[in-house]
């Protein structure tokens, strides 16, 4: 009997906590220090002008996806998503131009 009451109380507490959450602002619209990473369409192979691969990063929530980071001779940074399971690139890439 007490387990059922305790279970119902826990369920009510969880529902109250979830209903009190507020939505976070969209991160794409946020610009810090006046610098924004732009997005563009990706077609074909990786351009030689992007320079060398400088880093590969991984997001724990998306285990199959890798972020490939390139830097060209002018210091511009390019980030491309790659799915290691299906062996495909995402149709868009991001870049940060150096002034």
C-alpha positions in Angstrom: 0.0 0.0 0.0 2.8 2.4 1.0 4.7 1.6 -2.2 1.8 2.6 -4.4 1.4 5.9 -2.5 5.1 6.5 -2.7 5.1 5.7 -6.4 2.2 8.1 -7.1 3.9 10.8 -5.1 7.1 10.4 -7.1 5.1 10.5 -10.4 3.4 13.7 -9.3 6.8 15.3 -8.3 8.3 14.3 -11.7 5.3 15.8 -13.6 5.6 19.0 -11.6 9.3 19.3 -12.2 8.9 18.7 -15.9 6.1 21.2 -16.3 8.2 23.9 -14.6 11.0 23.7 -17.2 11.4 26.7 -19.6 12.7 26.5 -23.1 16.3 27.6 -23.6 16.9 30.2 -26.3 18.0 28.9 -29.8 21.8 28.7 -30.0 21.9 29.6 -33.7 20.6 33.1 -33.1 23.1 33.8 -30.4 26.3 35.6 -31.4 29.1 35.9 -28.9 31.7 38.6 -29.3 30.4 39.5 -32.7 31.7 36.3 -34.3 29.3 33.9 -35.9 29.9 30.6 -37.6 28.1 30.6 -41.0 26.5 27.6 -42.7 26.7 26.7 -46.4 25.7 23.8 -48.7 28.2 21.0 -49.1 28.4 19.3 -52.5 31.0 16.8 -53.8 34.3 16.1 -52.2 36.3 18.1 -49.6 37.9 21.1 -51.4 41.7 21.2 -51.3 41.4 24.9 -50.5 40.1 24.0 -47.0 43.6 23.0 -46.2 44.6 20.3 -43.7 42.4 18.4 -41.3 43.3 19.8 -37.9 40.9 18.0 -35.6 38.1 15.3 -35.4 35.6 15.7 -32.6 32.7 13.7 -31.4 29.4 14.5 -29.7 28.4 11.8 -27.1 24.6 12.2 -27.9 25.3 11.3 -31.6 27.8 8.4 -31.5 27.8 7.7 -35.2 28.5 11.4 -36.2 32.0 13.0 -36.3 32.9 16.6 -36.8 35.8 17.1 -39.2 37.7 20.4 -38.7 39.9 21.9 -41.4 42.0 25.1 -41.5 43.1 26.8 -44.7 46.3 28.9 -45.2 44.5 32.1 -44.3 43.3 30.7 -40.9 39.7 30.1 -41.9 38.0 27.2 -40.1 35.6 24.7 -41.8 33.6 22.1 -39.9 31.9 19.2 -41.7 29.7 16.4 -40.2 30.5 12.8 -41.2 28.4 9.7 -40.4 30.8 6.9 -39.7 28.1 4.2 -39.8 26.6 5.1 -43.2 29.8 6.6 -44.6 28.1 9.9 -45.7 28.7 13.6 -45.2 25.9 15.9 -44.1 24.7 18.2 -46.9 25.9 21.4 -45.1 29.1 22.6 -43.6 30.0 25.5 -41.2 32.8 28.0 -41.6 34.4 30.7 -39.6 36.1 33.3 -41.7 39.2 35.1 -40.2 39.3 38.8 -40.6 
